[in-house]
Amino acid sequence: MEVSSKEEMKVFHLISSAGFYGAERVIVTLSQTLKGMGHPATIGVFHNDRSPHTEIAIEARAKNIPVQLFPCKGRLDWNTVRLLRDSLKEYRPDIVHAHGFKADIYGYLATRRSGAILVSTCHTWYDNDLAVYWYGVLDRFVLRRFDMSVAVSNEVAQLLRSSGVGESRIQIVGTGINVLQFACARPALLQHLVASTAVVGLVGRLAPEKGIKYFLDAAAIVLRSVPEVVFVVVGDGPERRNLEEAVRSLGIENKVHFAGKLDDMAGVYASLDILVSSSLKEGLPMTILEALAAGRPVVATAVGAVPEVVLHERTGLLTPPADAGALAVAILRLLGDCQLREKLAVQGRRLVEEQFSAEAMATQYVKVYDEVVAARRVN
């Protein structure tokens, strides 16, 4: 694919991570694709004392992407700011690209008065408790001083506008994936499943915003009509124990399998007949794009940018959030109509190939980088 920028640009990504989830996979995919386009990228990762999730560093290094770890002892560690500032002075990136509120805040503090070009990708905001809420308030204040804020959906772009970020400093760039990685994989979940007519799965972090309780309630409804179906939850997170208890309370523990975090995601999707996304709040979930790339029909809640990818009755089926009954009806409809499943799978894969490839995403980001660099030269 043709590269819009004729000059090499060095990009320094920065993230505070809670595991290897959607945003982390975007960063690794983007860094790898940028490298192939002639723009070297390094990933900076906070090594937080309380939650030292550095899985993204392992994934990036496996793909020969340079990584730097920054120890961080608290919510605002000035020693970390100093270390980050020193590292950026040495690396001298053309773009400092932050992902998430902590990266935004530390990136801003470390580059004040340095003339560094700051770009942020806002994947979404989760204001689930008071501490995170105030981080969000500070993040919105800081983002007004960034050269560009990239939203992954129209909904996130509107949040940026309402937070005071100027329209000229907001762009929307969709998530992209390595499409070929998911095209011809072999099933990887057989060891977790028993013989069944169909496997319905959910992939994601086991956290409240993912609405997994509604997926489990829907599973109980479906099993009353089609008892031979198996449901599988792939992923881990703080809600796992509560969700396992919910399964026991519903009396479906023999039909719902918690597979935990798995590495072979292409093999996971190849194991499923239907993917369900039950999120209450989202940006643009990687799991939906990956499932569509793998040729799997999708049932998803209409939140965030999901309706921009899951086009109802064209590339998947949409339901309202927090509605287990609607999820169950959609799942039952797909289970009973193999022609519809095939139609949605074919059209979903075509959409991802055309609009949500890693190359398409990286090309859009290069255009964003070009624009902010050009704007700085003018000013």
N, C-alpha and C positions, 0 to 999 in steps of 0.2 A: 504494500500500500504506500502511496506517495506521502512523503513527510512534508508538512507545511513549513517547518523551520529549516532554513539552510545552514544554520549555525548550531554547533553542539551546545546543549544546555545541561549543566550539572544540577541535579535535583536532590534535595535532602528531605526525605519524608520523616515525619515525627509522629509517634503514637504512644499512648498509654493504654495497654491492652488488658483485657479480661480473659483472654484465650485466643484460639484461632478461629474466628468467626467471619462474618461477612466483610466488615471493614478491613480486617487483616488480609483476607484473601484478595480483596481489591488492590491493596497496596502491593502485595507480592506480584500479582498479575500485571499491574501497571508498571512496576519497576522492571520486570523482566521484558515487557513489550517495549518500553522506552529504550532499554539497552539495545534491543534489536534495531531500533530506529536511529541509533547513534547518539542517544542522550543518557549518559551514565547516571545511575541513581543509587543513593545510599539510604538505608533505613535506620533511623534512631529510635530506640525503644527504651522506655522507662523501666528500670528494675525496681519496682515498688516494694518496700520492706514488708508492708502488710499483705500485699497480694502480688507476688513476684511472677506474673505471667509473662514469659518470654518465648512462648511457642512460636510466635511469628519470626523470631530470630533464627530458630532452628530451621523453619521452612525456607526462609530467605537464603540462609547459608547453603542449604542443600541445592539451591538453584544458582549458586555462585553470585549472590547479591551481597555486597558489603553491608555489614551491620555494626552499629555502635550501641552499647548499653550505657545507660545513665542511671546510677544508683540514686534512689529518691527515698528519703526517710519520712516524709509527711506530705500534707496537702500543699504546702508551699515551702519548699526546701531551697533556700537561696544558694546553697552549695551546688545543687543541681543546676540552677540557673547559670552559675559561673562555669561549671563544666561544659554545659551546652554552648555557652557563648564562646569559650575557648575552642571547642571542637569546630564550630562554624567558622571561626576566624582561620583555622588551619585548612579546613576543607574548601572554603570559599565557594559555596554553591551559588548558582544563578537564581535558584528558586528554593525557598524554604516552604515546604508543603506540609501543613499540619492537618491531623485527622483527629477530631474529638476535642472536647472542651479543655482537657488538661494540656494537650499538645498546643492548642491555640494560646492558652495563657502563658505557658512556659516559653513557647516560641516567640511571643510578643516581648516578654520580659528580657529574653536573652538577646534580642536583636534591636532593642531600642537605641536610637541614634546611630545605628550602624549602617543604615542605608539598605539593609537587606530587603529583598522582595518577598512578601509574605502572601501565600495562598492557603486557604483552608477549604477542605471538603467537609461539609456538614452532612453526615450520613443520616442522622436523625437526632432527636433530643429525648432523653428519658429522665424526666424530672420526678423520680419516684419517691424521694425523701428530701428532707430539708437541706442536708449537706449538698446533695446533687443539685437541688434547686438553686442554691446560691452560687454554686459553680456555674450554672447555666446563665444566671444574671450577669456574672462577671464575664463569661464567654461572649455574650451578646454585646457587652460594652467594648471588649477587645476587638471583636470582629469589625466594628466600624472603622478601625484603623488599619485593617488588612488591605492589601492591594486588590484582592479578589476573593470572594467567597463562592464556592461551588456547591450548589444544592443537587442532590441526587433525584429530586422530584419537585413538581410544582408546589406541593404542600410545604416542603422544607423551604423552598424559595420564598413562599409567603410568610413563613415564620421569620425569615431573615429580614424581609421588608418591615414587618411589624416590630422588629427589634431595633429599627433605625439604621439598618445597613442600606446605603444608597443603591438605587436601581442600577446605576452604571457599574456597581461593584458586585453584582450578582450574575452568575451564569448557571445554567442547568446542564449537567453532564450525566448521562445515564451510566449505570454500572455495566462493565463488560467482563466476559469470561472467555476462557480458552475452549471454544466450542468443540474442537476435535477430541479433546480429552474425554468427553462424555459420550461420544458417538458409538463406540464399539466395545464397551466394557463388558466384563463378565460379572454375573451376580456374586456379591460378597456377603450376603446375609443369610445364606442357607443354614449356617450353623446355629442361627438364632431362632429359626422358624420350624414349625411342624408342617406336615402336609396340609395344604389348603387350596381352595379354589382361587383365591386372590390375596394379595398382600397390599395393605393400605398403610402408608408411612407418613410420618412427620419428621422433619430434620430441622434441628435448631437448638439454640441455647435454652435450657430449662429454666426460664425466668418468667415472671408474671406477665410481662408485655406480650409474650408469645401466645397467650390464651390457650395453653395446652389442656387445661381442665375442660374446656369446651370440646376439644378434639376427643377427649376420653368419654365425655358424656355422649357425644355423637356416636362413638364406637359402640357404646352400650345399646343405643337405639338400633343401629345397623345390625348388631348381632342377634337381635330378636327376630329379624326377618331372614338374615343370611348367617346362620351360626358357624359356618365353616370358614369364614373370612378370618384372617390374622391381621392384627394391627401391630406396628412397630414404631417405637420412638427412638430416634438416633440423636445423640447429643448428651450433654451433661450440664449441670448448673445448680444454682441454689435451691430450686424448687423440686429437685428429684425426689426427696423423701416424701414431701407432701403429695406429689403426683402418684407415687407408688401406693400411698395410703388411699388415695382416691380410687385407684383401680381395685384395690381390695374391697373398698366400701361398695363399689358398683358390682362386685361379684364377677369380674371379667379377667381376673389375674391370669387365667390359663390361655387367654386370647390376646393379651397385650404384652409385648416384650420390650423391655428397656435395653437397648443394645449398647448404650454408653457412647462415648466419643470414638469414632472410627476414622482411620486415615484414608481408606480407599473409597472416597466419595463417589467416584464414577461407578464403582461396583455396587455401592448402596443403591443408587438410582436404578441401576440395571436389575436390581432385585425386586423393585416395586411395580405394582400394576397401576397404582394411583398415588400421587403425592398430595398431601393436605397441608395448607398453611393457615393456621387459625389465629394469626396475630391480631392483637387489639391495637397495636401501634407499630408502624413500620416506615422505613424509607423505601428502598427497593431491595427485597430479599434475594440474596445470591441463590438460595435454595430453589426458588421458583425458576430462575434462569437456567440453573444447572439441570433441573428436572426436565424442563422443556427441551434443552439441548440434547438430553438423553432420550427424547421421544416419549416422555411420560405425560399422561393427562394430569391436569392440576385442578384441584378445588381450593379456592383461596378466599379469605375475607377481603372485602373491598376497602382497604386502608392504605394510606400513603400513596405511593406510586404503583401499587399492585394493579389497579385497573388499566394502567398504561401498558401493561404486559399481558395480563390475563384478560383478554377481551372476551366478554361473556358469550358463550356458545360459539366462539371462533377459535380461541387458543386455550380455553379452560372454562370453568364455571365459577361465578362469583356468588358470595353469600354475605349477609350483613355480619359485622363482628359481634361476638358475645351471643351467638345464636346457635346452640348445639343442634336444635331441630333442623334448621336450614342446612347446616353442614351434613347432617345425616341424610336428608333428602337428596342433596347433590351427590353424595357418595353412592347412595343406592341407585340413583339414576345412571351413573357411570358403570356400576357393577352390572346393571341389567342391559346395557347397550354397548356392545363391543364395537359397533360401527361408529358411534359417537366418540368413543375413546380413541379410535384410530384417526378419525378426522381431526380431533383436537390435538393429538400428538403430532401429526404431520404439519399442521398449520403453526403450532407452537414452535416446533423446531425451526421452521422457515423464518419466523419472526426473529428469533434469537440470532440466527445466522446473519440476517440482514441488518439488524439494528443494535445488537448487544454483544458483539464480538470484542475481544480484547483489543484488536487493532482499531476498531471504531472508537472505543473509549480513549485509547492512548492518543489517537489523532486529534480528538476533541481537546484533550488536555494540553497537547502541544500548542494548539491554537490559543488556548487560554494563556499559557506561558508567554507565547509570542506577543499577545496583546498587552500584558502587564509590563513586559520588558520595553516594548515600544512606547507605552505611556510614560514610563519613567524617563526615557531618553528625551521625550518632548518636554517634560516638566523639569 
